[in-house]
């Protein structure tokens, strides 16, 4: 199985001021994803999600959207 088929990447566009909150929230759920800030000034974040946790992370993103605004794209 290739590495690409083992994980899903989601890219997030967020206000730079909200990056820390977003990262801390995702990191609180240890092991369900890896968050990387691609460009802090532009508010671009990449989330790498193991296939087994995609639904969990998508549910978590819906909850985070209740607190802060961001756009998701693949």
Backbone as ProteinMPNN parsed JSONL, in Angstrom:
{"seq_chain_A": "XXXXXXXXXXXXXXXXXXXXXXXXXXXXXXXXXXXXXXXXXXXXXXXXXXXXXXXXXXXXXXXXXXXXXXXXXX", "coords_chain_A": {"N_chain_A": [[0.858, -1.177, 0.0], [0.603, 2.173, -0.861], [2.004, 5.209, 0.522], [0.379, 7.446, 0.024], [-2.176, 6.332, -0.194], [-2.662, 5.639, 2.37], [-3.192, 7.834, 3.856], [-4.926, 10.994, 4.083], [-4.82, 14.238, 2.759], [-5.739, 17.423, 3.843], [-6.25, 20.76, 3.141], [-6.227, 23.906, 4.724], [-7.499, 27.171, 4.877], [-7.13, 29.91, 6.822], [-7.655, 32.571, 9.214], [-4.655, 34.158, 10.064], [-4.35, 34.835, 12.79], [-5.826, 32.882, 14.055], [-4.497, 30.503, 13.856], [-2.912, 29.288, 15.929], [-4.875, 28.58, 17.869], [-6.376, 26.757, 16.325], [-4.413, 24.768, 15.773], [-3.742, 23.91, 18.423], [-6.197, 22.864, 19.224], [-6.641, 20.712, 17.417], [-4.325, 19.212, 18.001], [-4.885, 18.39, 20.581], [-6.283, 16.082, 20.335], [-4.659, 13.583, 20.297], [-2.757, 11.839, 17.913], [-4.695, 11.571, 15.87], [-4.281, 13.105, 13.672], [-1.882, 15.006, 11.746], [-0.71, 18.23, 11.907], [0.397, 20.855, 9.899], [1.769, 24.032, 9.515], [1.742, 25.723, 6.626], [2.062, 28.259, 5.496], [2.271, 30.766, 7.521], [1.755, 33.535, 7.449], [-0.114, 33.775, 5.426], [-2.056, 32.143, 6.367], [-2.243, 29.387, 5.783], [-2.714, 25.982, 6.174], [-1.841, 22.541, 6.472], [-3.337, 19.405, 6.88], [-2.607, 16.149, 7.704], [-4.101, 13.124, 7.543], [-4.572, 9.945, 8.879], [-6.161, 7.26, 7.178], [-7.963, 5.797, 8.783], [-8.922, 7.684, 10.569], [-10.279, 9.698, 9.26], [-13.088, 10.313, 9.232], [-13.449, 11.02, 11.922], [-11.799, 13.293, 12.136], [-13.038, 14.99, 10.296], [-15.477, 15.391, 11.59], [-14.53, 16.707, 13.866], [-13.508, 19.035, 12.662], [-15.899, 20.232, 11.856], [-16.923, 20.934, 14.346], [-14.961, 22.73, 15.237], [-15.384, 24.761, 13.415], [-17.557, 26.022, 14.478], [-16.473, 27.732, 16.253], [-14.369, 29.204, 15.015], [-13.727, 30.668, 11.793], [-12.982, 29.078, 8.703], [-11.681, 27.819, 5.574], [-11.877, 24.769, 3.79], [-9.991, 22.707, 1.62], [-9.058, 20.303, -0.874]], "CA_chain_A": [[0.0, 0.0, 0.0], [1.417, 3.387, -0.926], [1.794, 6.188, 1.598], [-0.744, 8.313, -0.327], [-3.442, 5.662, 0.055], [-2.786, 5.437, 3.804], [-3.532, 9.099, 4.512], [-5.611, 12.028, 3.303], [-4.373, 15.601, 3.052], [-6.724, 18.496, 3.74], [-5.631, 22.074, 3.287], [-7.098, 24.854, 5.413], [-7.2, 28.613, 4.788], [-7.64, 30.41, 8.092], [-7.034, 33.832, 9.638], [-3.396, 33.876, 10.761], [-4.532, 34.965, 14.24], [-6.507, 31.689, 14.566], [-3.687, 29.3, 13.619], [-2.53, 28.645, 17.192], [-6.078, 27.946, 18.425], [-6.681, 25.605, 15.478], [-3.4, 23.735, 16.012], [-3.885, 23.369, 19.77], [-7.424, 22.069, 19.273], [-6.385, 19.447, 16.717], [-3.292, 18.474, 18.736], [-5.47, 17.832, 21.801], [-6.742, 14.745, 19.963], [-3.376, 12.989, 19.921], [-2.685, 10.704, 17.006], [-5.683, 11.479, 14.796], [-3.804, 13.828, 12.49], [-0.666, 15.806, 11.864], [-0.991, 19.567, 11.38], [1.574, 21.623, 9.486], [1.518, 25.379, 9.012], [2.453, 25.863, 5.357], [2.4, 29.682, 5.371], [1.607, 31.431, 8.635], [1.293, 34.873, 7.078], [-1.306, 33.625, 4.58], [-3.02, 31.304, 7.065], [-2.386, 28.106, 5.093], [-2.395, 24.839, 7.025], [-2.077, 21.214, 5.894], [-3.616, 18.354, 7.852], [-2.391, 14.811, 7.186], [-5.004, 12.305, 8.351], [-4.625, 8.521, 8.568], [-7.471, 6.862, 6.651], [-8.83, 5.332, 9.873], [-9.426, 8.803, 11.365], [-10.837, 10.753, 8.405], [-14.417, 10.712, 9.714], [-13.274, 11.698, 13.209], [-11.247, 14.631, 11.903], [-14.074, 15.805, 9.651], [-16.41, 15.782, 12.655], [-13.841, 17.703, 14.683], [-13.461, 20.28, 11.897], [-17.237, 20.844, 11.946], [-17.032, 21.542, 15.675], [-14.069, 23.894, 15.281], [-16.013, 25.827, 12.618], [-18.505, 26.74, 15.33], [-15.672, 28.692, 17.011], [-13.591, 30.059, 14.114], [-14.036, 30.493, 10.375], [-11.898, 28.648, 7.817], [-12.055, 27.119, 4.348], [-11.187, 23.504, 3.548], [-9.888, 22.268, 0.233], [-8.181, 19.13, -1.044]], "C_chain_A": [[0.902, 1.238, 0.0], [1.067, 4.34, 0.213], [0.595, 7.078, 1.298], [-2.077, 7.65, -0.02], [-3.677, 5.418, 1.543], [-3.239, 6.69, 4.54], [-4.194, 10.054, 3.525], [-5.041, 13.373, 3.723], [-5.542, 16.555, 2.873], [-5.97, 19.798, 3.971], [-6.666, 23.04, 3.842], [-6.58, 26.267, 5.157], [-7.902, 29.252, 5.971], [-7.015, 31.776, 8.377], [-5.748, 33.499, 10.386], [-3.52, 33.945, 12.286], [-5.171, 33.721, 14.864], [-5.679, 30.41, 14.436], [-3.35, 28.577, 14.922], [-3.721, 27.921, 17.817], [-6.403, 26.667, 17.653], [-5.703, 24.463, 15.776], [-3.547, 23.095, 17.39], [-5.12, 22.477, 19.884], [-7.22, 20.714, 18.608], [-5.384, 18.597, 17.506], [-3.818, 17.852, 20.026], [-5.987, 16.411, 21.573], [-5.537, 13.984, 19.408], [-3.539, 11.806, 18.974], [-3.686, 10.665, 15.874], [-5.273, 12.234, 13.549], [-2.504, 14.549, 12.809], [-0.938, 17.142, 11.192], [0.325, 20.269, 11.077], [1.131, 22.997, 9.016], [2.386, 25.561, 7.775], [2.928, 27.301, 5.15], [1.612, 30.434, 6.433], [1.061, 32.799, 8.29], [0.032, 34.83, 6.234], [-2.377, 32.765, 5.242], [-3.27, 29.975, 6.38], [-1.853, 26.971, 5.961], [-2.661, 23.564, 6.237], [-2.311, 20.237, 7.032], [-3.421, 17.016, 7.144], [-3.128, 13.852, 8.112], [-4.894, 10.84, 7.942], [-6.057, 8.14, 8.158], [-8.44, 6.482, 7.774], [-9.479, 6.469, 10.651], [-10.078, 9.915, 10.546], [-12.192, 11.225, 8.919], [-14.328, 11.469, 11.039], [-12.776, 13.128, 13.014], [-12.279, 15.528, 11.236], [-15.121, 16.257, 10.667], [-15.799, 16.859, 13.547], [-13.775, 19.046, 13.964], [-14.812, 20.994, 11.917], [-17.42, 21.544, 13.29], [-16.158, 22.794, 15.785], [-14.677, 25.062, 14.513], [-17.068, 26.597, 13.408], [-17.794, 27.856, 16.105], [-14.938, 29.694, 16.121], [-13.928, 29.723, 12.665], [-12.791, 30.039, 9.612], [-12.484, 27.944, 6.604], [-11.234, 25.845, 4.239], [-11.098, 23.27, 2.057], [-8.891, 21.126, 0.156], [-7.065, 19.439, -1.995]], "O_chain_A": [[1.851, 1.323, 0.78], [-0.021, 4.279, 0.786], [-0.142, 7.437, 2.217], [-3.022, 8.332, 0.376], [-4.777, 5.031, 1.937], [-3.625, 6.624, 5.707], [-4.042, 9.934, 2.31], [-4.808, 13.615, 4.907], [-6.25, 16.499, 1.867], [-5.155, 19.909, 4.888], [-7.838, 22.992, 3.469], [-5.377, 26.521, 5.213], [-9.121, 29.152, 6.11], [-5.957, 32.098, 7.836], [-5.758, 32.634, 11.261], [-2.858, 33.185, 12.993], [-5.072, 33.523, 16.075], [-6.121, 29.345, 14.867], [-3.496, 27.357, 14.997], [-3.592, 26.775, 18.247], [-6.672, 25.624, 18.249], [-6.119, 23.327, 16.002], [-3.484, 21.872, 17.514], [-5.088, 21.451, 20.563], [-7.586, 19.682, 19.173], [-5.581, 17.391, 17.658], [-3.245, 16.877, 20.513], [-6.111, 15.633, 22.519], [-5.421, 13.774, 18.201], [-4.345, 10.903, 19.204], [-3.566, 9.82, 14.988], [-5.85, 12.03, 12.481], [-2.093, 14.68, 13.962], [-1.351, 17.183, 10.033], [1.245, 20.274, 11.894], [0.213, 23.11, 8.204], [3.614, 25.554, 7.862], [4.045, 27.537, 4.69], [0.424, 30.704, 6.26], [0.005, 33.187, 8.791], [-0.8, 35.734, 6.308], [-3.492, 32.669, 4.73], [-4.396, 29.479, 6.393], [-0.709, 26.993, 6.416], [-3.591, 23.507, 5.432], [-1.581, 20.234, 8.024], [-4.015, 16.782, 6.092], [-2.83, 13.768, 9.303], [-5.102, 10.517, 6.773], [-7.03, 8.639, 8.723], [-9.621, 6.821, 7.708], [-10.485, 6.253, 11.328], [-10.396, 10.972, 11.092], [-12.418, 12.43, 9.029], [-15.049, 12.444, 11.251], [-13.272, 14.058, 13.65], [-12.383, 16.706, 11.575], [-15.597, 17.39, 10.603], [-16.477, 17.81, 13.934], [-13.967, 20.089, 14.589], [-14.865, 22.222, 11.986], [-18.006, 22.625, 13.357], [-16.576, 23.798, 16.362], [-14.512, 26.218, 14.903], [-17.427, 27.713, 13.033], [-18.43, 28.808, 16.557], [-14.888, 30.885, 16.427], [-14.365, 28.613, 12.363], [-11.691, 30.543, 9.84], [-13.641, 27.527, 6.613], [-10.044, 25.834, 4.553], [-12.023, 23.597, 1.314], [-8.003, 20.993, 0.998], [-6.227, 18.578, -2.264]]}, "name": "protein", "num_of_chains": 1, "seq": "XXXXXXXXXXXXXXXXXXXXXXXXXXXXXXXXXXXXXXXXXXXXXXXXXXXXXXXXXXXXXXXXXXXXXXXXXX"}
